[in-house]
């Protein structure tokens, strides 16, 4: 029984890189353009969050001038709410804080509709 557990653990370790690759958010071109617009407004004087649906199609953002920001939890919740408002039930996640991307991603060469 112990040997079986060791074999299963080894198999899981070998499968993990493939899983990690699959775990990347596959960002559509329109969503990437939304992120680029967010970046255009991201300055050293601003603080914000960019949320994206896990299928990489929908996004939402929030931000404020540093020194007059609500707590980060509220800013994150605002970005998440804006994303989830149009994501048709697909969960959203915080993709970036300020100019720092927080999750593994890849930009798709295509979208669901071939654009």
Backbone as a printed PyTorch tensor [residue, N CA C, xyz], in Angstrom:
tensor([[[  0.8320,  -1.1920,   0.0000],
         [  0.0000,   0.0000,   0.0000],
         [  0.8760,   1.2560,   0.0000]],

        [[  1.9560,   1.2180,   0.7790],
         [  2.8410,   2.3820,   0.8540],
         [  3.5020,   2.6230,  -0.5030]],

        [[  3.8690,   1.5440,  -1.1720],
         [  4.5000,   1.6580,  -2.4920],
         [  3.5390,   2.3130,  -3.4950]],

        [[  2.2710,   1.9590,  -3.4220],
         [  1.2660,   2.5490,  -4.3020],
         [  1.1600,   4.0510,  -4.0610]],

        [[  1.2030,   4.4490,  -2.8120],
         [  1.1460,   5.8770,  -2.4750],
         [  2.3610,   6.6120,  -3.0260]],

        [[  3.5320,   5.9830,  -2.9700],
         [  4.7450,   6.6030,  -3.5050],
         [  4.6510,   6.7590,  -5.0270]],

        [[  4.1320,   5.7300,  -5.6840],
         [  3.9830,   5.7990,  -7.1430],
         [  3.0000,   6.9010,  -7.5270]],

        [[  1.8990,   6.9960,  -6.7930],
         [  0.9030,   8.0490,  -7.0670],
         [  1.4910,   9.4330,  -6.8410]],

        [[  2.2780,   9.5740,  -5.7770],
         [  2.9050,  10.8680,  -5.4880],
         [  3.8840,  11.2430,  -6.5890]],

        [[  4.6710,  10.2800,  -7.0600],
         [  5.6220,  10.5480,  -8.1400],
         [  4.8920,  10.9340,  -9.4220]],

        [[  3.8180,  10.2220,  -9.7380],
         [  3.0390,  10.5420, -10.9310],
         [  2.4670,  11.9480, -10.8390]],

        [[  2.0230,  12.3320,  -9.6850],
         [  1.4750,  13.6690,  -9.4850],
         [  2.5400,  14.7300,  -9.7020]],

        [[  3.7510,  14.4890,  -9.2130],
         [  4.8390,  15.4510,  -9.4000],
         [  5.1700,  15.6350, -10.8710]],

        [[  5.1800,  14.5390, -11.6280],
         [  5.4620,  14.6470, -13.0580],
         [  4.3450,  15.3640, -13.7940]],

        [[  3.1370,  15.2630, -13.3290],
         [  1.9950,  15.8970, -13.9800],
         [  1.8760,  17.3720, -13.6280]],

        [[  2.5080,  17.8130, -12.5550],
         [  2.3370,  19.1930, -12.0840],
         [  2.7620,  20.2440, -13.0970]],

        [[  3.9030,  20.1150, -13.7970],
         [  4.2270,  21.1530, -14.7800],
         [  3.1570,  21.2880, -15.8550]],

        [[  2.5950,  20.1900, -16.3120],
         [  1.5270,  20.2680, -17.3060],
         [  0.3160,  20.9690, -16.7140]],

        [[  0.0020,  20.6710, -15.4650],
         [ -1.1210,  21.3300, -14.8170],
         [ -0.8430,  22.8180, -14.6860]],

        [[  0.3710,  23.1810, -14.2830],
         [  0.7120,  24.5990, -14.1190],
         [  0.5730,  25.3240, -15.4580]],

        [[  0.9710,  24.6600, -16.5440],
         [  0.8330,  25.2680, -17.8650],
         [ -0.6430,  25.4930, -18.1840]],

        [[ -1.4710,  24.4970, -17.8760],
         [ -2.9000,  24.6150, -18.1330],
         [ -3.5490,  25.6560, -17.2330]],

        [[ -2.9350,  25.9620, -16.0910],
         [ -3.5200,  26.8740, -15.1280],
         [ -3.3360,  28.3390, -15.5340]],

        [[ -2.5980,  28.6040, -16.5990],
         [ -2.4300,  29.9780, -17.0570],
         [ -3.7630,  30.5380, -17.5180]],

        [[ -3.9910,  31.8050, -17.2120],
         [ -5.1680,  32.4870, -17.7430],
         [ -4.8910,  32.7420, -19.2240]],

        [[ -5.7760,  32.2660, -20.0800],
         [ -5.6450,  32.4550, -21.5270],
         [ -6.3780,  33.7470, -21.8950]],

        [[ -5.6410,  34.8350, -21.9750],
         [ -6.2050,  36.1710, -22.1630],
         [ -6.5250,  36.4170, -23.6370]],

        [[ -7.7560,  36.8570, -23.9130],
         [ -8.1310,  37.2010, -25.2810],
         [ -7.5250,  38.5540, -25.6570]],

        [[ -7.4340,  38.8030, -26.9520],
         [ -6.8870,  40.0820, -27.4100],
         [ -7.6860,  41.2770, -26.8920]],

        [[ -9.0400,  41.2270, -26.9240],
         [ -9.7890,  42.3720, -26.3820],
         [ -9.5210,  42.5960, -24.8840]],

        [[ -9.3860,  41.5220, -24.1220],
         [ -9.0980,  41.6800, -22.6920],
         [ -7.6910,  42.2400, -22.5010]],

        [[ -6.7530,  41.8130, -23.3420],
         [ -5.3910,  42.3380, -23.2530],
         [ -5.3880,  43.8360, -23.5700]],

        [[ -6.2090,  44.2410, -24.5330],
         [ -6.3290,  45.6670, -24.8500],
         [ -6.8970,  46.4300, -23.6580]],

        [[ -7.8740,  45.8180, -22.9530],
         [ -8.4050,  46.4330, -21.7340],
         [ -7.3220,  46.6020, -20.6890]],

        [[ -6.4550,  45.6140, -20.5540],
         [ -5.3510,  45.7090, -19.5950],
         [ -4.3770,  46.8090, -20.0190]],

        [[ -4.1210,  46.9280, -21.3180],
         [ -3.2250,  47.9800, -21.8010],
         [ -3.7950,  49.3680, -21.5110]],

        [[ -5.1140,  49.5190, -21.6250],
         [ -5.7550,  50.7930, -21.2780],
         [ -5.5970,  51.0710, -19.7870]],

        [[ -5.7660,  50.0300, -18.9830],
         [ -5.5610,  50.1710, -17.5350],
         [ -4.1280,  50.6370, -17.2600]],

        [[ -3.1530,  50.0170, -17.9280],
         [ -1.7500,  50.3910, -17.7250],
         [ -1.4870,  51.8470, -18.1100]],

        [[ -2.1750,  52.3300, -19.1310],
         [ -1.9730,  53.7050, -19.5810],
         [ -2.3130,  54.7060, -18.4790]],

        [[ -3.2410,  54.3410, -17.5950],
         [ -3.6150,  55.2220, -16.4910],
         [ -2.8800,  54.9140, -15.1950]],

        [[ -2.0480,  53.8640, -15.2040],
         [ -1.3260,  53.4620, -13.9870],
         [ -0.0460,  54.2820, -13.8710]],

        [[ -0.0200,  55.1680, -12.9100],
         [  1.1580,  56.0080, -12.6780],
         [  1.6380,  55.7970, -11.2500]],

        [[  2.7680,  56.3940, -10.9260],
         [  3.2880,  56.3060,  -9.5660],
         [  2.3600,  56.9940,  -8.5660]],

        [[  1.4960,  57.8790,  -9.0510],
         [  0.5790,  58.6080,  -8.1710],
         [ -0.7450,  57.8600,  -7.9680]],

        [[ -0.9460,  56.7570,  -8.6980],
         [ -2.2080,  56.0000,  -8.6060],
         [ -1.9730,  54.6130,  -8.0420]],

        [[ -3.0290,  54.0960,  -7.4280],
         [ -3.0300,  52.7250,  -6.9130],
         [ -4.2870,  52.0610,  -7.4370]],

        [[ -4.1520,  50.8230,  -7.9250],
         [ -5.3410,  50.1710,  -8.4520],
         [ -5.1810,  48.6800,  -8.6310]],

        [[ -6.2970,  48.0640,  -9.0230],
         [ -6.3510,  46.6300,  -9.2680],
         [ -7.0700,  46.3800, -10.5880]],

        [[ -6.6230,  45.3450, -11.2850],
         [ -7.2400,  44.9180, -12.5320],
         [ -7.6830,  43.4790, -12.3270]],

        [[ -8.9820,  43.2240, -12.4760],
         [ -9.5340,  41.8760, -12.3390],
         [ -9.8510,  41.3350, -13.7250]],

        [[ -9.7380,  40.0080, -13.8710],
         [-10.0480,  39.3760, -15.1460],
         [-10.7740,  38.0620, -14.8820]],

        [[-11.7050,  37.7300, -15.7680],
         [-12.3880,  36.4420, -15.6470],
         [-11.3750,  35.3280, -15.9170]],

        [[-11.5910,  34.1850, -15.3080],
         [-10.6560,  33.0770, -15.4540],
         [-10.5890,  32.5470, -16.8790]],

        [[-11.5930,  32.8760, -17.7070],
         [-11.5190,  32.4710, -19.1060],
         [-10.8420,  33.5400, -19.9700]],

        [[-10.3690,  34.6190, -19.3290],
         [ -9.5840,  35.6340, -20.0220],
         [-10.3520,  36.5340, -20.9630]],

        [[-11.6750,  36.6260, -20.7880],
         [-12.4690,  37.4180, -21.7260],
         [-12.9930,  38.7300, -21.1620]],

        [[-13.2780,  38.7690, -19.8810],
         [-13.9370,  39.9310, -19.2690],
         [-13.0060,  40.5180, -18.2140]],

        [[-13.0880,  41.8120, -18.0020],
         [-12.2430,  42.4550, -17.0140],
         [-12.9850,  43.5780, -16.3220]],

        [[-12.3940,  44.0320, -15.2310],
         [-12.8840,  45.1840, -14.4800],
         [-11.7000,  45.8010, -13.7660]],

        [[-11.7980,  47.0580, -13.4600],
         [-10.6830,  47.7210, -12.7950],
         [-11.1730,  48.7040, -11.7620]],

        [[-10.2900,  49.0480, -10.8650],
         [-10.5710,  50.0950,  -9.8810],
         [ -9.2530,  50.7900,  -9.5780]],

        [[ -9.3460,  52.0300,  -9.1670],
         [ -8.1310,  52.7710,  -8.8400],
         [ -8.4470,  54.0840,  -8.1720]],

        [[ -7.4150,  54.6630,  -7.6130],
         [ -7.5710,  55.9420,  -6.9200],
         [ -6.2030,  56.6170,  -6.8230]],

        [[ -6.2180,  57.8810,  -6.4730],
         [ -4.9740,  58.6030,  -6.2380],
         [ -4.4040,  58.1650,  -4.8970]],

        [[ -3.1160,  57.8460,  -4.8960],
         [ -2.4820,  57.4280,  -3.6420],
         [ -2.6620,  58.5240,  -2.6030]],

        [[ -2.9150,  58.1180,  -1.3880],
         [ -3.1530,  59.0610,  -0.3060],
         [ -4.6310,  59.2960,  -0.0610]],

        [[ -5.4660,  58.9470,  -1.0380],
         [ -6.9080,  59.1160,  -0.8440],
         [ -7.6590,  57.8230,  -1.1920]],

        [[ -6.9880,  56.6990,  -1.0490],
         [ -7.5680,  55.4040,  -1.4150],
         [ -8.3030,  54.7570,  -0.2460]],

        [[ -9.3710,  54.0390,  -0.5590],
         [ -9.9780,  53.1900,   0.4630],
         [ -9.0460,  51.9990,   0.7050]],

        [[ -9.3400,  51.1600,   1.6880],
         [ -8.5020,  49.9830,   1.9240],
         [ -8.4340,  49.0830,   0.6770]],

        [[ -7.3170,  48.3570,   0.5360],
         [ -7.1250,  47.4850,  -0.6260],
         [ -8.2700,  46.5000,  -0.8180]],

        [[ -8.8180,  45.9740,   0.2760],
         [ -9.9190,  45.0140,   0.1470],
         [-11.0930,  45.6350,  -0.6130]],

        [[-11.3730,  46.9010,  -0.3590],
         [-12.4710,  47.5760,  -1.0540],
         [-12.1420,  47.8110,  -2.5280]],

        [[-10.8880,  48.1850,  -2.8040],
         [-10.4770,  48.3870,  -4.1950],
         [-10.5300,  47.0760,  -4.9790]],

        [[-10.0540,  45.9990,  -4.3650],
         [-10.1060,  44.6830,  -5.0090],
         [-11.5540,  44.2800,  -5.2680]],

        [[-12.4030,  44.4630,  -4.2560],
         [-13.8190,  44.0940,  -4.3860],
         [-14.4820,  44.8800,  -5.5070]],

        [[-14.1260,  46.1350,  -5.6620],
         [-14.6910,  46.9630,  -6.7230],
         [-14.2920,  46.4350,  -8.1080]],

        [[-13.0250,  46.1040,  -8.2790],
         [-12.5620,  45.5550,  -9.5620],
         [-13.2340,  44.2120,  -9.8380]],

        [[-13.3380,  43.3650,  -8.8120],
         [-13.9750,  42.0510,  -8.9650],
         [-15.4510,  42.2040,  -9.3440]],

        [[-16.1320,  43.1380,  -8.6870],
         [-17.5550,  43.3550,  -8.9620],
         [-17.7600,  43.7920, -10.4130]],

        [[-16.9030,  44.6860, -10.8850],
         [-17.0220,  45.1560, -12.2680],
         [-16.7720,  44.0250, -13.2590]],

        [[-15.8460,  43.1530, -12.9420],
         [-15.5610,  42.0050, -13.8050],
         [-16.7350,  41.0230, -13.7830]],

        [[-17.1770,  40.6590, -12.6070],
         [-18.2190,  39.6410, -12.4600],
         [-19.5800,  40.1040, -12.9820]],

        [[-19.7590,  41.4130, -13.0840],
         [-21.0020,  41.9770, -13.5920],
         [-21.2940,  41.5000, -15.0210]],

        [[-20.2470,  41.2400, -15.7990],
         [-20.4200,  40.8710, -17.2030],
         [-19.8120,  39.5160, -17.5620]],

        [[-19.3560,  38.7690, -16.5750],
         [-18.6470,  37.5150, -16.8680],
         [-19.5620,  36.3130, -17.0270]],

        [[-20.8700,  36.4950, -16.9570],
         [-21.8470,  35.4100, -17.1360],
         [-21.5670,  34.2210, -16.2170]],

        [[-21.1850,  34.5160, -14.9810],
         [-20.9680,  33.4580, -13.9950],
         [-19.5610,  32.8980, -13.9530]],

        [[-18.7100,  33.2720, -14.8990],
         [-17.3180,  32.8280, -14.8520],
         [-16.6290,  33.5880, -13.7280]],

        [[-15.9580,  32.8890, -12.8260],
         [-15.2870,  33.5820, -11.7110],
         [-14.1960,  34.5230, -12.2210]],

        [[-13.9840,  35.5750, -11.4760],
         [-12.9210,  36.5280, -11.7800],
         [-11.8310,  36.4160, -10.7210]],

        [[-10.6600,  36.9290, -11.0530],
         [ -9.5480,  36.9600, -10.1040],
         [ -8.8110,  38.2790, -10.2740]],

        [[ -8.0330,  38.6280,  -9.2720],
         [ -7.2190,  39.8370,  -9.3850],
         [ -6.0250,  39.4970, -10.2640]],

        [[ -5.9690,  40.0910, -11.4350],
         [ -4.9370,  39.8330, -12.4280],
         [ -3.6860,  40.6680, -12.1460]],

        [[ -3.9020,  41.9220, -11.7210],
         [ -2.7610,  42.8160, -11.4920],
         [ -3.0630,  43.8090, -10.3780]],

        [[ -2.0070,  44.1850,  -9.6840],
         [ -2.0480,  45.2890,  -8.7240],
         [ -1.0820,  46.3410,  -9.2350]],

        [[ -1.5800,  47.5420,  -9.3990],
         [ -0.8060,  48.6100, -10.0200],
         [ -0.2930,  48.0970, -11.3710]],

        [[  1.0050,  48.0470, -11.5770],
         [  1.5590,  47.5870, -12.8500],
         [  2.1010,  46.1590, -12.7670]],

        [[  1.8260,  45.4610, -11.6800],
         [  2.3840,  44.1340, -11.4420],
         [  1.3540,  43.0400, -11.7030]],

        [[  1.5940,  42.2110, -12.7100],
         [  0.7220,  41.0730, -13.0000],
         [  0.9660,  40.0100, -11.9330]],

        [[ -0.1110,  39.4720, -11.3810],
         [ -0.0300,  38.5650, -10.2370],
         [ -0.2520,  37.0920, -10.5780]],

        [[ -0.6710,  36.7850, -11.8030],
         [ -1.0000,  35.4010, -12.1570],
         [ -0.2940,  35.0010, -13.4500]],

        [[ -0.0410,  33.7060, -13.6340],
         [  0.5100,  33.2640, -14.9150],
         [ -0.5360,  33.4630, -16.0120]],

        [[ -0.0920,  33.8810, -17.1960],
         [ -1.0390,  34.1450, -18.2810],
         [ -0.3590,  33.9240, -19.6270]],

        [[ -1.1660,  33.8390, -20.6400],
         [ -0.7150,  33.8380, -22.0300],
         [ -1.7790,  34.5710, -22.8260]],

        [[ -1.3570,  35.3840, -23.7810],
         [ -2.3060,  36.0940, -24.6280],
         [ -2.6190,  35.1940, -25.8200]],

        [[ -3.9060,  34.9050, -26.0170],
         [ -4.3370,  34.0640, -27.1380],
         [ -4.1320,  34.8000, -28.4520]],

        [[ -3.8780,  34.0330, -29.4770],
         [ -3.8000,  34.6060, -30.8210],
         [ -5.1780,  34.7220, -31.4440]],

        [[ -6.1940,  34.2460, -30.7650],
         [ -7.5510,  34.2450, -31.2870],
         [ -8.5240,  34.4180, -30.1350]],

        [[ -9.7720,  34.6980, -30.4620],
         [-10.8230,  34.7390, -29.4530],
         [-11.8450,  33.6690, -29.7990]],

        [[-12.8510,  33.5710, -28.9810],
         [-13.9030,  32.5990, -29.1950],
         [-14.5580,  32.7950, -30.5770]],

        [[-14.5800,  34.0220, -31.0560],
         [-15.2540,  34.3550, -32.2990],
         [-14.2800,  34.5500, -33.4540]],

        [[-13.0210,  34.1600, -33.2590],
         [-12.0340,  34.2260, -34.3100],
         [-11.4810,  35.6060, -34.5930]],

        [[-11.6680,  36.5340, -33.6900],
         [-11.1870,  37.9110, -33.9140],
         [ -9.7620,  38.0440, -33.4640]]])
